């Protein structure tokens, strides 16, 4: 599959020059005559964007900020291509999150060299980001229609979000990952709360958690004189 590049510039001549030159190098190129037009497109399909800065309504800087704030495009490489050639302009562009800055007028040889360099550099960076994200990802914990999202620290029952405090969430996480046995209050305190709390505090948190879990609250069992545990079959 060929690398897809989006060129955004309100001057048609620059769009055509860049499109022609990059297509000759084997890239698949589309153009947009404004930042607004580009924002109406599916930006997630592009591996690189070449963006003018001085456009009429929405500037290239503002466009780049929106791209960086979108999870689908936050890692997509951006090269600014602008007649603004001051050091402050270049620094601002790079601080916003651009991967390179080309000043007009330019030669296609320079553009192609910079495009290749950015794609090489950011390609490795994106792969590292994805691998890091995957390595840190924790799969959900489920029990029937109860789901615990460990990455976002949220709980759902039948698809409906249940508001849990951090202690309640950690308590439920502990029970779901240590099912079918009774745990003493001391063990729960050490594993869940991470600090010295009273037995009363543990009991109070479990009572509140049971109420919030509705029918699943009954799965949290009490053994007088021993402690608490999560039982699948009740």
N, C-alpha and C positions, 0 to 999 in steps of 0.2 A: 504494500500500500504506500502510495506516494505521500510525502510530507505536505500537509495543507497549511497554507499561509494566508492570512487576511491582511490586506493593505487598506488603511483608513486614512483618507485625505480628501479635503473638499476641493482640491485642484485636480481636475480630470487628467491633465497632462502627466502629473506625477504618478497617479494611479496606473495609467497606461504604460509608462516607462518601466515602473517596477514590475508590473504584471508580465510584460513582455520579456524583460531580462531574467526574471526568476523562472518563468516557464521554460525558457531555453535551457536552464540548468536542471530541468526535470521536476521542479516543484509544481504542485497544484495550487493555483492562486485565485482568490476571489477579492473583490474590492467593495468598499463602502464609501459613499461620498460625505458621510458625517458620522459623528460618534453616536447620534441618536439612531441612525439607520443600523449601525453595527450592534447596538444594544438590543435591537429587535431580532437579531439573528441568533442561531444556536452557536454560541462562541466556544462551546466545549469540544467542538470537532477540530479545532485548529491547534497545530503544534507551535505556531508562532504568529505574533501580530506585529505589524509595522505601522506605527501610529504617528500622524502629524500632531503638532501641539496647538497651533493657532487656527482653530476652526470656529465658525461663527457663534454657535450657541453653547455647546458643551465642548470644553477644551480637551485636548489629549491627556492632560494631567488629571482632570476630573474623570475621564473615561477609565484611565488606568487604576484610579482609586477604587472604582466600582468593580473592575475586573479582579483586583486583589482581594476585595471583600466578599467575593462569590466563591463558595467552596468548590464549584465545578471548574473555575478558571484561575484559582489563586496561584497555581504554579505554572500557568502558561507563560512562556517567555514573551517579553515585550521589548521591541526596539523603537525608541523615539526617532523620528526623522523630521527635522525642523530647520527653518531658517534662523531660529534663535540660536545663536552661537556663543553666548556669554557663558562664563564659567559658572555663574549662579544658576543659569537655566539647566546646564548639564548636571550640576550637583542636585538640584531639585528633582530632576527626572529620575536620577539614580536612587535618590532617597525614597521616592514614591514606590519604587520597586521595579524600575526598568532594568533590563539586562544589558542594554547598550544604548548609545546615543550617536546618531549620524546627523551631521549638519548639511543643509542644502547650500549650494549645489553639491552634488556628489557624483561619483563615477560608479557604474554598475559593478566594476571589479571590486571596489571597496564594499559595496552593499553585500555582494555575494560572499566575500571573505568574512564579513562580520556575521552574516546569517549562519554560515557554516560553523563559525566559532561558538556562537550562542547555542545552536542546536546541539553541538557536541557537549558543551559544558552543562547546559540545563538538562539534557537527556540523562546524564549520569546523576544529576541532582534530584530529578524527579523520581528516578528509580530508587534512590536512597530514601527519599521521603516515603514512597509507597511501601518499601520494605520495612522501614521503621514503624510506619503506621500498622502494618500487618502484624509485626512482631509484638506490638504493644496491645493489640486488640484482644479483648476478653469476650468469649461467646456468652450469650444470655444464659441464665439459669431458668429452667422452666419446671413447673409442677402443675400438670393438667392445664387449666387456663390462667394460671399465675405465672407471670414472667418478670424476671429481675434483669434489668439492663445494667450490667456492671460498668459499662463505659460511660454512660450518662447519669448513673446513680439514680435511676428511676424504677418504679414498680408499676405493673399493669395487671389488672384482673379483667378477663374478657375484653381486652383491648382498651379498657378505661384506666386512666392514670390514677394511682393512689398516692396521695401526698404523705411521704414519710420524712421524719426528721433524720439527720445523719445517724443518730444512735439506733433508731428503729430500722433504718436500712441495713446497717452493719449487723444488727441482731438477726434480721431475717436472712441476710446473706450467710451468716454463721450457721443458722439452723438448716438452711437448704443445702449447704455443702457438708453438713455433718448429720445426716438424717439417721433415723432408726436407732438412736441411743440417747440415754439421759445424761445431761451434763450438769455438774454441780454449779452453784452460784459462783464459786471461786474460779472455776474454769471459764465460765461465761465472762466474768469480770476481766480476767487476764487476756482472753482472746478477742473480746469485743470492745470493751470500754477503754482498755489501755491505761487505766488509772484507778486509784482507789475510790470506790463508790460503796454506798451502803447496800445491804441486801434489799432494803426498801426501794431504792432507786432502780434496781434490776427488776423487781416485781412490778413497779409502776410502768416501766418501759414495756415489759411483756404484756401487761394488761392493755395498754394503749395500742400496741401492735395487733393484738388479737381483735380488738374492736374494728380497726381499720381494714383488716383482712376479711371481715365478714365470715362466710362459711369456712374459709381456710384457717380462721383463728382457732378452730377446734383441733386442727392438726398439731398445734403447739400444746403438748401434753405436760401436765404437772405430776411429779412423783413426790409426794410429801416426804420430807426428810432427806430427799436426794437432789432434786433439781428439776430441770426442764429439758424437753427434747421435741423433735419434729417427727411425727409418725405419719407415714403415707396412708396406712389403713387404720381407720378409727371406727 
